[in-house]
């Protein structure tokens, strides 16, 4: 994520970059030392998308300040 945004790793915490998932459970996070998108919670497909063939988890990347 840091590479895709053209940010240095130190800028991730300085700019308050974070990942927000829909609902209460936050399934994704940014790894502070690498800037990679990682899973923050166990993802159970049967629980999330029980009757749907295509399962999609949406999340947003929030960056504070101007880019």
C-alpha positions as CSV (number, residue, x, y, z in Angstrom):
1,X,0.0,0.0,0.0
2,X,2.8,2.4,0.9
3,X,4.5,1.7,-2.5
4,X,1.2,2.1,-4.4
5,X,0.6,5.5,-2.7
6,X,4.2,6.6,-3.2
7,X,4.7,7.0,0.6
8,X,7.7,6.2,2.7
9,X,7.0,3.8,5.6
10,X,7.4,6.6,8.1
11,X,4.6,8.6,6.4
12,X,2.1,5.8,7.0
13,X,1.9,6.6,10.7
14,X,2.6,10.3,10.3
15,X,-0.4,10.7,7.9
16,X,-2.7,8.4,9.9
17,X,-3.1,5.9,7.0
18,X,-5.5,3.2,8.0
19,X,-7.8,0.6,6.5
20,X,-11.5,0.5,7.5
21,X,-13.8,-2.4,6.8
22,X,-17.6,-2.4,6.6
23,X,-19.3,-3.4,9.8
24,X,-17.9,-3.9,13.2
25,X,-15.1,-6.4,12.5
26,X,-11.9,-4.9,10.9
27,X,-10.6,-7.7,8.7
28,X,-7.6,-5.8,7.3
29,X,-4.8,-3.7,8.7
30,X,-1.5,-2.1,7.5
31,X,1.7,-3.7,8.7
32,X,3.6,-0.9,10.3
33,X,7.1,-2.0,9.3
34,X,6.4,-3.1,5.7
35,X,3.4,-1.0,4.6
36,X,1.7,-4.3,3.4
37,X,-2.0,-4.9,3.6
38,X,-2.5,-7.9,6.0
39,X,-5.4,-9.7,7.5
40,X,-6.2,-8.5,11.0
41,X,-9.0,-11.1,11.8
42,X,-9.8,-14.6,10.8
43,X,-12.0,-14.5,7.6
44,X,-14.7,-17.2,7.6
45,X,-16.2,-17.3,4.1
46,X,-19.1,-19.6,5.2
47,X,-20.1,-17.1,7.9
48,X,-19.7,-14.0,5.8
49,X,-21.2,-15.2,2.5
50,X,-23.2,-18.2,3.3
51,X,-25.6,-18.1,0.4
52,X,-23.6,-16.1,-2.1
53,X,-21.3,-17.7,-4.7
54,X,-19.0,-14.6,-5.1
55,X,-17.8,-13.3,-1.7
56,X,-16.5,-9.7,-1.6
57,X,-15.1,-7.9,1.4
58,X,-15.0,-4.2,0.9
59,X,-12.6,-1.9,2.8
60,X,-11.5,1.7,2.5
61,X,-8.0,3.3,2.8
62,X,-8.1,6.5,4.7
63,X,-5.2,9.0,4.5
64,X,-5.3,12.1,6.6
65,X,-4.0,15.3,5.0
66,X,-3.4,16.2,1.3
67,X,-1.8,13.8,-1.1
